[in-house]
Amino acid sequence: MNKKIPVCDFCGVKDSDKNPVISGDKANICKMCAKSAYDIICEHEGDSDKIEKLPTNSEIEYKNTLLKPKELKEILDEYVIGQDKAKKVLSVAVYNHYKRVFNQDTVDDDTELSKSNVLLIGPTGSGKTLLAQTIAKYLDVPLAIADATSLTEAGYVGDDVENVVTRLIQAADGDIKKAEQGIIFIDEIDKIARMSENRSITRDVSGEGVQQALLKIIEGSVINVPPKGGRKHPGGDAVQLDTTNVLFICGGAFDGLIDIIGKKQGGNRLGFNQDKKTKKEQEAILEMVEADDLVKYGLIPELIGRLHMITTLNEIDEDAMIHILTEPKNALTKQYKKLFTMDNVTLKFEQDSLIEIAQKAIKRKTGARGLRSIMEDVMLDIMYELPEYKNKTVTITKDVVNKTTKPTIE
């Protein structure tokens, strides 16, 4: 019989060599909580000189369990198919970031390490958001996901930039210290590009102004955030959060960026007899993206300068779609098989059915996220009658996907 590991009744941390849990008759307390209690008593009695600064539970946990880049990539491989370059860039960026946050004091010199924020460029449904979600889940850090299209300048209808920080605090359950070591993912960053390199004389309430407002948050500064978030909801004491150790990951599809890069490479884009680039050629062009291409697209140089690591994601092809349906830990086919198992029904997918689903998703041009809506449509009638198929096997074929026949039930 396995011995139960003691857990601190005050903070919930498990017993470890670095932070042992002391067990009493009716309660358990860890070294850190005992130390905190001692500090409170010393402070109350005026003996502040006796207080010794020790690392917090989260700092101990991170230092002991900080995953190496290869280990981070292996975790990403379990959930995201393909996109090896993006996985490597993100794994290295995250490893260096948290190594800097928790281990900077171990080397005694004047060198200050700056954080490496990441920009992910890739078509919709290529896995940008999933990469950020998976990394945050396995690092056990709070993650806030914001959509840049909803952000506007102060004073206009829409979300203030400070709302992004508010979401991070909410993701950390109000723990400011934990939030200050979290990750913020800003999606659709390309949608706040200004329309041209020339400054407009008209107001651009969701473009360049928002980019300017994001600068200080991404760079790292103390932000005053009202409890309800943003300047539009004042009232109550503002909460202060330092974003110096918050990792920012930005993502966007950047439609039209290939044309900008192609023009720079000297390709003539005019005329009737232009050879259409193959998918691999387009991906190769996109991989050559540089900062000045993003400036021409409409991002301001100051913002690009704060997104130090730029990587591209490829459009998902048919083979990758089939792998996404079957291989990841949370693959759609595995999810449906589990749902069927709960009703004592066995579910099988023939290979041609998976190919047909993948081809439908490619035609819709919605990437991997389009797979779920196709599957829901295919499985609706079957799920409706599912309780009646108890102890039987349901087989999905290509014709079932195309709705020309009903599934085989044996």
C-alpha positions as CSV (number, residue, x, y, z in Angstrom):
1,M,0.0,0.0,0.0
2,N,1.4,3.4,-1.0
3,K,2.2,5.8,1.8
4,K,0.2,9.0,1.5
5,I,2.4,12.1,0.9
6,P,1.7,14.8,3.6
7,V,0.1,18.0,2.2
8,C,0.3,21.4,3.9
9,D,-3.2,22.5,5.2
10,F,-2.4,26.1,4.7
11,C,-1.0,26.4,1.2
12,G,-1.6,22.9,-0.3
13,V,2.0,22.2,-1.2
14,K,3.2,18.5,-1.1
15,D,6.0,17.3,1.2
16,S,9.5,17.6,-0.5
17,D,13.2,17.7,0.5
18,K,13.3,21.5,-0.1
19,N,10.1,22.2,1.7
20,P,9.2,19.5,4.2
21,V,5.7,19.2,5.6
22,I,5.5,18.8,9.4
23,S,2.6,16.6,10.5
24,G,0.7,17.1,13.8
25,D,-2.2,15.4,15.4
26,K,-4.9,17.3,13.4
27,A,-3.0,19.6,11.0
28,N,0.0,19.7,8.6
29,I,2.2,22.7,8.0
30,C,5.2,23.2,5.5
31,K,8.5,24.9,6.2
32,M,7.5,27.9,4.2
33,C,4.2,28.5,6.0
34,A,5.9,28.0,9.4
35,K,8.6,30.6,8.3
36,S,5.8,33.0,7.2
37,A,4.1,32.6,10.5
38,Y,7.4,33.3,12.3
39,D,8.0,36.4,10.2
40,I,4.5,37.8,11.0
41,I,5.1,37.3,14.7
42,C,8.5,39.1,14.4
43,E,7.0,41.9,12.5
44,H,4.2,42.3,15.0
45,E,6.7,42.4,17.9
46,G,9.0,44.8,16.0
47,D,11.9,42.3,15.5
48,S,12.1,42.9,11.7
49,D,15.8,42.3,11.8
50,K,15.2,38.6,12.5
51,I,13.2,38.2,9.3
52,E,15.1,36.2,6.7
53,K,14.0,36.3,3.1
54,L,13.4,32.8,1.7
55,P,12.1,31.8,-1.7
56,T,8.3,31.3,-2.1
57,N,6.7,27.9,-2.7
58,S,6.3,28.7,-6.4
59,E,10.0,29.7,-6.7
60,I,11.1,26.4,-5.0
61,E,8.8,24.4,-7.3
62,Y,10.0,26.2,-10.5
63,K,13.7,25.8,-9.7
64,N,13.2,22.1,-9.0
65,T,10.9,21.3,-12.0
66,L,12.0,23.8,-14.7
67,L,11.8,21.7,-17.9
68,K,14.6,21.8,-20.4
69,P,13.9,22.9,-24.0
70,K,13.9,19.3,-25.3
71,E,11.4,18.2,-22.6
72,L,9.1,21.2,-23.4
73,K,9.2,20.2,-27.0
74,E,8.3,16.6,-26.2
75,I,5.3,17.8,-24.3
76,L,4.2,20.1,-27.2
77,D,4.7,17.1,-29.6
78,E,2.0,15.2,-27.7
79,Y,-0.6,17.9,-28.3
80,V,0.5,19.8,-31.5
81,I,1.2,18.0,-34.8
82,G,4.1,19.3,-36.9
83,Q,5.3,23.0,-36.5
84,D,8.7,21.8,-35.3
85,K,10.4,25.1,-35.8
86,A,7.8,27.0,-33.8
87,K,7.9,24.4,-31.0
88,K,11.7,24.8,-30.8
89,V,11.5,28.6,-30.7
90,L,8.8,28.6,-28.1
91,S,10.6,25.9,-25.9
92,V,13.9,27.9,-25.9
93,A,12.1,31.2,-25.2
94,V,10.1,29.8,-22.3
95,Y,13.1,28.0,-20.8
96,N,15.3,31.1,-21.0
97,H,12.6,33.3,-19.6
98,Y,11.9,31.3,-16.5
99,K,15.6,30.5,-16.0
100,R,16.1,34.3,-16.0
101,V,13.2,34.9,-13.6
102,F,14.2,32.3,-11.0
103,N,18.0,31.8,-11.4
104,Q,19.3,35.2,-12.3
105,D,20.8,35.8,-8.8
106,T,22.8,32.6,-9.0
107,V,25.5,34.2,-11.2
108,D,27.1,37.1,-9.3
109,D,27.8,39.8,-12.0
110,D,26.2,43.0,-13.3
111,T,24.8,41.5,-16.5
112,E,21.0,41.9,-16.6
113,L,19.1,39.4,-18.7
114,S,16.2,40.7,-20.8
115,K,13.2,38.7,-21.6
116,S,12.5,37.2,-25.1
117,N,8.9,37.8,-26.2
118,V,7.7,35.7,-29.1
119,L,5.8,36.5,-32.3
120,L,4.1,33.5,-34.0
121,I,3.1,34.1,-37.7
122,G,0.9,31.5,-39.3
123,P,-2.6,30.9,-40.9
124,T,-5.7,30.4,-38.9
125,G,-6.0,27.0,-37.2
126,S,-2.3,26.2,-37.4
127,G,-1.9,25.8,-33.7
128,K,-0.7,29.2,-32.4
129,T,-3.1,29.4,-29.5
130,L,-2.8,25.7,-28.7
131,L,1.0,26.0,-28.4
132,A,0.6,28.8,-25.8
133,Q,-2.1,26.9,-23.9
134,T,-0.1,23.7,-23.7
135,I,3.1,25.5,-22.5
136,A,1.2,27.3,-19.7
137,K,-0.6,24.2,-18.6
138,Y,2.5,22.2,-18.1
139,L,4.4,25.0,-16.5
140,D,1.5,25.6,-14.1
141,V,1.6,29.3,-14.7
142,P,-1.4,31.6,-15.3
143,L,-2.2,32.2,-18.9
144,A,-4.3,35.1,-20.2
145,I,-5.5,35.0,-23.8
146,A,-6.6,38.3,-25.4
147,D,-7.9,39.2,-28.8
148,A,-6.2,42.3,-30.2
149,T,-9.2,43.1,-32.4
150,S,-11.3,44.0,-29.3
151,L,-8.7,46.5,-27.9
152,T,-9.2,50.2,-28.6
153,E,-7.6,53.4,-27.4
154,A,-8.6,54.9,-24.1
155,G,-11.9,56.7,-24.3
156,Y,-13.4,54.6,-27.1
157,V,-15.8,51.7,-27.0
158,G,-13.9,48.4,-26.6
159,D,-11.4,46.9,-24.2
160,D,-8.6,48.9,-22.7
161,V,-5.1,47.5,-23.0
162,E,-5.0,47.2,-19.2
163,N,-7.8,44.6,-19.5
164,V,-5.2,42.1,-20.8
165,V,-3.4,42.4,-17.4
166,T,-6.7,42.1,-15.5
167,R,-7.4,38.7,-17.3
168,L,-3.9,37.5,-16.1
169,I,-4.7,38.4,-12.5
170,Q,-8.1,36.6,-12.8
171,A,-6.2,33.5,-14.3
172,A,-4.0,33.6,-11.2
173,D,-7.0,33.7,-8.9
174,G,-6.1,37.1,-7.7
175,D,-2.5,36.1,-6.7
176,I,-0.4,39.1,-7.9
177,K,2.9,37.4,-7.3
178,K,1.8,34.4,-9.4
179,A,0.4,36.7,-12.1
180,E,3.7,38.5,-12.4
181,Q,5.3,35.3,-13.6
182,G,2.5,34.3,-16.0
183,I,2.1,34.3,-19.8
184,I,0.0,36.7,-21.9
185,F,-1.0,35.5,-25.4
186,I,-2.3,38.3,-27.7
187,D,-4.0,36.8,-30.7
188,E,-4.8,38.6,-34.0
189,I,-2.0,41.0,-33.4
190,D,-1.9,41.7,-37.2
191,K,-5.4,43.2,-37.0
192,I,-4.1,46.3,-35.2
193,A,-1.7,47.1,-38.0
194,R,-2.0,50.7,-39.3
195,M,-3.2,50.9,-42.9
196,S,0.1,52.2,-44.3
197,E,3.6,53.2,-43.2
198,N,2.6,56.9,-43.4
199,R,0.9,58.3,-40.2
200,S,-2.8,58.9,-40.8
201,I,-4.3,62.3,-40.0
202,T,-7.5,60.5,-39.0
203,R,-8.1,58.6,-35.8
204,D,-7.1,55.0,-35.8
205,V,-8.7,53.9,-32.5
206,S,-7.9,50.1,-32.9
207,G,-4.6,50.3,-34.8
208,E,-1.5,52.3,-34.1
209,G,-2.8,53.8,-30.9
210,V,-3.3,50.3,-29.4
211,Q,0.2,49.3,-30.5
212,Q,1.6,52.3,-28.7
213,A,-0.4,51.4,-25.6
214,L,0.9,47.8,-25.7
215,L,4.6,49.0,-25.7
216,K,5.0,49.7,-22.0
217,I,3.1,46.5,-20.9
218,I,5.2,44.3,-23.2
219,E,8.5,46.0,-22.3
220,G,7.9,45.6,-18.6
221,S,6.5,48.2,-16.2
222,V,4.2,48.6,-13.2
223,I,0.6,48.8,-14.4
224,N,-2.2,50.2,-12.3
225,V,-5.2,48.0,-12.9
226,P,-8.7,48.9,-11.5
227,P,-10.4,45.9,-9.9
228,K,-12.9,45.6,-12.8
229,G,-10.3,46.3,-15.4
230,G,-9.5,49.3,-17.6
231,R,-10.1,53.0,-17.3
232,K,-13.8,52.6,-18.3
233,H,-14.6,50.9,-14.9
234,P,-13.0,53.1,-12.2
235,G,-13.8,52.6,-8.6
236,G,-12.1,50.8,-5.8
237,D,-8.4,50.6,-5.2
238,A,-6.2,50.0,-8.2
239,V,-4.1,46.8,-8.2
240,Q,-0.4,47.2,-9.2
241,L,1.2,44.5,-11.3
242,D,4.8,44.5,-12.6
243,T,5.0,43.0,-16.2
244,T,8.8,42.8,-16.2
245,N,8.6,39.0,-15.7
246,V,5.5,38.3,-17.8
247,L,6.2,36.5,-21.0
248,F,4.3,37.8,-24.0
249,I,3.5,35.6,-27.0
250,C,1.8,37.3,-29.9
251,G,0.2,35.6,-32.8
252,G,-1.4,36.5,-36.1
253,A,-2.2,35.2,-39.6
254,F,-0.7,38.3,-41.4
255,D,-2.5,37.8,-44.7
256,G,-0.6,39.5,-47.5
257,L,2.8,39.3,-45.8
258,I,4.0,36.8,-48.4
259,D,3.5,39.4,-51.2
260,I,5.4,42.0,-49.2
261,I,8.4,39.6,-48.7
262,G,8.1,38.5,-52.4
263,K,8.4,42.1,-53.6
264,K,11.5,42.6,-51.5
265,Q,13.1,39.5,-53.0
266,G,12.7,41.1,-56.4
267,G,9.8,39.1,-57.8
268,N,7.6,40.9,-60.3
269,R,4.0,40.6,-59.1
270,L,2.4,42.2,-62.2
271,G,1.3,40.6,-65.5
272,F,-1.0,37.8,-66.7
273,N,1.6,35.0,-67.0
274,Q,2.9,34.8,-63.4
275,D,3.6,31.3,-62.2
276,K,1.5,30.6,-59.1
277,K,3.7,29.7,-56.1
278,T,3.3,26.3,-54.7
279,K,2.4,25.8,-51.1
280,K,6.0,24.9,-50.1
281,E,7.4,27.9,-52.0
282,Q,5.0,30.2,-50.2
283,E,6.0,28.7,-46.8
284,A,9.7,29.1,-47.8
285,I,9.1,32.8,-48.6
286,L,7.2,33.4,-45.3
287,E,10.2,31.9,-43.3
288,M,12.4,34.7,-44.7
289,V,10.3,37.4,-42.8
290,E,12.3,40.2,-41.3
291,A,11.4,43.2,-39.1
292,D,11.2,45.6,-42.0
293,D,8.6,43.4,-43.7
294,L,6.4,43.7,-40.6
295,V,6.9,47.5,-40.6
296,K,5.6,47.6,-44.2
297,Y,2.7,45.4,-43.1
298,G,1.7,48.0,-40.5
299,L,3.3,47.1,-37.2
300,I,5.3,50.0,-35.6
301,P,9.1,49.4,-35.2
302,E,8.9,49.9,-31.5
303,L,6.5,47.0,-31.1
304,I,8.5,44.7,-33.3
305,G,11.6,45.6,-31.4
306,R,10.0,44.1,-28.2
307,L,9.0,40.9,-30.0
308,H,12.5,39.4,-30.2
309,M,11.8,35.9,-31.4
310,I,9.9,35.6,-34.7
311,T,8.8,32.2,-36.0
312,T,6.4,31.0,-38.7
313,L,3.8,28.2,-38.7
314,N,2.9,26.2,-41.8
315,E,-0.6,25.6,-43.1
316,I,-1.8,22.2,-42.1
317,D,-1.9,19.7,-45.0
318,E,-4.0,16.5,-45.3
319,D,-1.6,14.1,-43.6
320,A,-1.2,16.5,-40.7
321,M,-5.0,16.8,-40.4
322,I,-5.3,13.0,-40.1
323,H,-2.6,12.9,-37.5
324,I,-4.4,15.7,-35.6
325,L,-7.6,13.6,-35.7
326,T,-5.9,10.5,-34.3
327,E,-2.6,11.0,-32.5
328,P,-2.5,13.9,-29.9
329,K,-3.6,13.1,-26.3
330,N,-6.8,15.1,-26.8
331,A,-7.4,14.0,-30.4
332,L,-11.0,14.3,-31.6
333,T,-11.4,10.6,-32.5
334,K,-10.2,9.7,-29.0
335,Q,-12.7,12.1,-27.4
336,Y,-15.6,10.6,-29.3
337,K,-14.4,7.0,-28.5
338,K,-14.4,7.9,-24.8
339,L,-17.9,9.4,-25.1
340,F,-19.1,6.2,-26.8
341,T,-17.4,4.0,-24.2
342,M,-19.4,5.8,-21.5
343,D,-22.5,4.3,-23.1
344,N,-20.8,0.9,-23.6
345,V,-20.5,1.4,-27.3
346,T,-17.4,0.8,-29.4
347,L,-16.6,3.4,-32.0
348,K,-14.4,2.7,-35.1
349,F,-13.2,5.1,-37.8
350,E,-12.2,3.7,-41.2
351,Q,-9.1,5.4,-42.8
352,D,-11.1,6.7,-45.8
353,S,-13.5,8.5,-43.4
354,L,-10.6,10.3,-41.8
355,I,-9.2,11.3,-45.2
356,E,-12.6,12.7,-46.1
357,I,-12.9,14.7,-42.9
358,A,-9.4,16.1,-43.5
359,Q,-10.2,17.1,-47.1
360,K,-13.4,18.9,-46.0
361,A,-11.4,20.9,-43.4
362,I,-8.8,21.9,-46.0
363,K,-11.6,23.1,-48.3
364,R,-13.1,25.3,-45.6
365,K,-9.6,26.9,-45.0
366,T,-10.2,27.1,-41.2
367,G,-7.3,24.9,-40.2
368,A,-7.4,22.3,-37.4
369,R,-10.2,24.2,-35.6
370,G,-12.5,23.3,-38.5
371,L,-12.2,19.6,-37.8
372,R,-14.5,19.8,-34.7
373,S,-17.4,21.4,-36.5
374,I,-17.2,18.8,-39.3
375,M,-17.1,16.0,-36.7
376,E,-20.0,17.4,-34.8
377,D,-22.1,17.6,-37.9
378,V,-21.1,14.0,-38.9
379,M,-21.8,12.5,-35.4
380,L,-25.0,14.4,-34.5
381,D,-27.5,11.8,-35.6
382,I,-25.4,8.9,-34.3
383,M,-25.0,10.6,-30.9
384,Y,-28.8,11.2,-30.8
385,E,-29.4,7.5,-31.0
386,L,-26.3,6.4,-29.1
387,P,-28.0,5.0,-25.9
388,E,-29.8,2.5,-28.2
389,Y,-26.5,1.0,-29.5
390,K,-25.4,-0.4,-26.1
391,N,-22.8,-3.3,-26.3
392,K,-22.5,-2.8,-30.1
393,T,-19.8,-1.5,-32.5
394,V,-20.4,1.6,-34.6
395,T,-18.2,2.0,-37.7
396,I,-17.8,5.4,-39.5
397,T,-17.0,5.2,-43.2
398,K,-16.4,7.8,-46.0
399,D,-20.1,7.5,-47.0
400,V,-21.2,8.3,-43.4
401,V,-19.1,11.4,-43.5
402,N,-20.7,12.5,-46.8
403,K,-24.2,11.5,-45.3
404,T,-25.0,9.2,-48.2
405,T,-25.5,6.2,-45.8
406,K,-25.9,5.3,-42.2
407,P,-23.1,3.9,-40.0
408,T,-22.5,0.1,-39.8
409,I,-23.8,-1.2,-36.4
410,E,-22.8,-4.7,-35.4
